[in-house]
Amino acid sequence: MASLLLDPFAPVLDANGKPVNNAKVWVYDEGTTDPASIYSDKALSTALAQPVRTNSAGRLINGSNARVAIFVAGGQNYYVRKETSADALIDEIPVIIPYAASDGGFVPVENGGTNAGTKEDARTELEVASSASVSALATTVSALESQVDGIGGDLGDMAAKDNVELTDFATGLDGLCIQRVRATSATKSSLSGATVPQDTTTPQVTEGEQVFSQSFTPTRSDSVIRVRSVLSVEYAATRQAIYMLFTDG
């Protein structure tokens, strides 16, 4: 990307405003005294030797006494120093930002430009969204705000609640587990052989051997408690097993 650094129509003048003949113009990389690569054309194909001299009108010339401009690679700043033929300082510019060249070179973003020639490319360089994208995003945000603010509408009444209660769910909803209690498993190598009477009376805890008990407090008084138990018995022809669950109260 080529950028115009010094205009061929801008003469080098002394303190009295008079053109300086055979002045020397040096171009360095910013912050250094390292001569920069400079060119007489915007294609950056014809290099200029430094220092660049001036004619009697104070304008820049090449080795053939033809007036020239100074082009440089864009994307950075430069330091320009102007001296008389006797090396006396005329002027210096420690930090100079190149112009945008007519061939499509652009001022870099870091120098206050967009580094682009179209609005689409400028948005890319500046990392900003298009007005259409911003408008679409604003529409989406507005729709979300209206849904969140309009409790009882699209999101329903539950959207306004920090804690959801069982009563908030639809009538007839089945299988909602609000509490799970796991009993500590109990194992025995053998039971005492207690016999449960074969009669029509209500079985009692004492009629057999109690394997385990479990206490817990339901979260809700209207909860339906479901109990699931697993019994594993060693099989034998002369053995029988029966198990019963009792509630206290």
N, C-alpha and C positions, 0 to 999 in steps of 0.2 A: 504494500500500500504506500504510494508516493504522496508526500506532502510538500507544499511550497514553504520554504523557510525564509528566503530573502527575495524581495521583489526586484526585478532588473531596473525598474523605473525609480527606485528609491536610492538617491545618491548618498555617498558618505560625505558628511559635512563637518567642518571644524567648529570650534567654539564660536566663531563669528558668522556661522551659517554659510561659509563658502565651501564649494566642492574641494575635496582633497584628491589631488592627482597621485597616482601610483600608491595609493593606500593599500594596506594589507588587511584582509578579512579572514579571520580564523574561525572555524566551527569545531567545537568539541562536544563530546558527550557530556550531559549535565553533571556537574560536580567533579569533573576531571579536566586534565589538560591532554587528554588523548584525542588526537584529531579524528573526527567522525568521517564516515563515508559520505561524500556529497556528490551531486550529479547536476548536469546542466539540462536534463530532460526529465519529463514526468514518468517515463518508462524506466528510469533509473538504470539506463544502459550506457550512458556516457559520463564517465567519472571526471571530476574536476580535481586538479592538483591544488594543494593548499600551500601558502595562502592564496586566496583569490585576489587579484589586483583590480584597481579602478582606473578609468581613463581620466582625461582632463575635466570631464563633467562630474566626476565622482561616482560614476556608475560602474557596476561590476562587469568585468570582461574576462574572456578566456585567453589562452595563450596566443590566439590569432587576432586578438583585439576586438572580438565580436562580443556584443553585450550578452550577458547570460543571467539567468535566474539560478538560484541555488535550491535544488530539490533534495529531500532526505527521505529516509524511510520513516513512516509515521509510527505512532504508538509509543513515542518517548519524547522527552524534552531535551533541549540542547543549550549549550553555552556559546555565545558569539562574542568575539573580541575584535575590535578594529584598531589598527595601529598606523602610524605614518611609515613612510619608507625607512625612516631612521629608528623604527621600533618604539616610538613614543605613543603612549596610549591616547586614543581619540575617544573611544567609548567602549563599553562592554555591557552585555546583557547576560547575567548569570543563568537565568532561566527563561527560555523562550519556547513557546508552544507553536509548532508548525501550523500553517494554514491548511485548510482542506484543498487538495489539488483538484484541478479541473477534470482530471481523468477518473474521478470517482473515489479518490482518497478522502478519508473522513477523519475528523478530530476524534481521538480516542475518548472513551467514557471517562477515564481517569483525569482527562484534561477538560472535562466539562462538556464534551460532545456526545454524540450518539453512536459514532463509528458505523454509521449506516446511511443509506440514501433513500430508504423507503420506511414508511411507518411500521410496516410489519417487521423489517429487520431491526429497526430501532427498538421496538418492544422486546425483541429477542436479546439484543445487546444490553438493554437496561433491566432485563428480567422483570418486566411488568406485563400484566394481562391486558388484553384488548378490551375496549369499552363493551363489546358484545358479551365477552366472558364475564366481566364484572356485573353487567346487567342481569345475565342469566343467574349468576350466583346470588345477587340481591333478591331476585324473584324466588329462588329456592329457600333462602333464609327467611324471607317474609312468609312463605307458605308454612314453614316449620314453626315459626313464631305464632302464627294464627292457630295452628293445631294445638300447640302446647298451651297457649293462653286460653283457647276456647275449650276449657274442660267441660266434658259432657257432649262434645262434638265428635270429631273423628277419632280421638284417642280415648274417649269415654271418661267416666267419673274416676276410675281407678288411677288415671294419670296424675291426679292431684294429691294422691295419698303417699305418705312415706311408708306406712305399714298397711299391708293388705290383710283383711280379715276373711275368715271362712264365709261369712255372710255376703261378701262382695262377689262371690262366684255364683254362677247361674244355678237356679233351683234344679235339683235332680243330679247335680254333678256327683259322680260316684268314684270311690277309690282314692280320695285325697288323703294322703297320709301326713298327719301333722305331728306325729310323735312315734318314735320307734324305740322299744325297750328290748334289750337282749338279755336273757337270763344266762347266768353262768352255767355252763354245761356240767353235768355230774355223771361220773361213771363208777360202776362197781363191778368187781370181778364176779361177784355172786350175791344174790339176795338171801335173806334169812330163811326163805321158804315159807313165809307166812301165807296162810290160805285165806282168800276172801270168801266169806260164806255165800253159798249159792241159794240166796233167798230173795224175796221181793222187797226187802227193806232198802232204805237209802244207804249207799255205801258210806262208810266213815273213814276218816284219815287213819284211824288206828287199825283198820282192817287191812293190813298190808304193811308196806315199808315206805316211808316218805323219802323220795330221792332228792328233791330240792324244793326250795320256796323262793319266791321273788316278790318284792314289794315295789310299787311305783305309784306316783300320783298323776292321774290323767291331766293333760293340758287343759282340756275343756270338759265340763261336766256332762255335756251332751254327746261326747264322743262314743262311737261304737268300737268296742274293744274286740279285736280278733286275735286268737291265740293259735299258734302253730307249734306243734311239738313233734319230735322224731324219736321213735323207740327202736332200738336194735336188740334183738334177742337171739341167743344161740339156740338153734333148733335141736330138739330131741323128742322122740316119740312119747316119752313119759312126762314131758314138761308142758305146762301151759303158762301163758303170760297175759296179763290184763293190766291196763293202766287207766287211771282216772285223774281228772283235773278238778280241783276244788277251789272255790273262791271263799275268801274270808269275809263274811258279812252278807 
